[in-house]
Amino acid sequence: MKTAAWDFVSTRAEVFGIKRICRVLEVSRSGYYRWIADAEARAGRQFEEDALVEEIREVHAEHRGNHGALRVHAELRGFDPGAAGAAPACDRVR
């Protein structure tokens, strides 16, 4: 909800002023300024998230959709299930 409020403040700041909009919306001006200051960091995290999602999709497609979350995670971390000394599947341990 706060992000929508900050977006609203940003788009209307020149017309109404930040102080007035924040008072009407009952949000703090310091929160708005912190949101502005953190914009670059948020953009960087979003870029990393998008890259990870693309990598997950590639691994999933590479295995024709047969790998679930655990196997995709293992492949992304570099775990090779066929390598010597690899732990057996948990249903084989019984």
N, C-alpha and C positions, 0 to 999 in steps of 0.2 A: 504494500500500500504506500509506503514512504516513497518509493521510487516514482510512482505516479505523481505524488505531491511535488517532489523535487523537479520532475519534468515540467509540471505546470508552472512552478515558480520560474524556471529558466525561460520558458516561452513567453511569459507575461511580465517579466521583471522590468523591462523598459517602459511599459505602459503604466503599471500600477506601483512599482517599487517593491523591492524584496521585503522590506519591513512590513508593509501593509498586507501583502499576500500571505506571509508566514503567520501573521497575527490572525487573519481570517481563517486560514486552514488549521490553525492551532498546532503549528510545527515550529521548531526552533530555528532561528537564523543560523546558529552555530552548526546545526545538523546539515543545513543546506550547504554552507561553505565547506564543511568536511566532505560532503558528497561531491562537490566540485573538485576539491583537492584530490580525491581518490579516483577520479575518472580515468586517469592514465593507468593506474594499477588494475582497475576493473577491466579495461580494454586488454591489457596483457594477459590477465587470467582467462578472459574469454577466448583470446587467440590460442592459448595453450589447450583449453578445453576443446576447441574446434579441431585442433590437430590430433588430439587423442581420440576423439570420436571418429575422425577419418581413418586413423590407424586401426581402430576396433572394427570398423566396417570392412576394411581391406582384409583383415585376418578372418573375419566371419565369412566373407565372400570367397576367399581363397579355399576354404574348406566346405564350400557350397552350403553354408548355413547349418552344418552339422555340429559345429562347436558351440557349446554353451558358454556361459559367463566364466566358469572355472577354467576351462581349457583356453579360452581367449586370454584370460588374465595370466595364465601360466606362460602362454606363448609371448605375450607382451613383456613379461619379466625375464624371458630368455631361458625358461625351463624347457629342456628337451626330454620328453617322456621316453624316448627310445635310447637315451644315453645309458651307459653302464653305470650301475649303482643308483639308478633312479628308483624312487619308492614305488612299489606296486600300487595298483588301484585299491581303494579301501575295501571293496567287496572281495578281493583276493586274499586279504589279510586274514579273514576269518578262518 
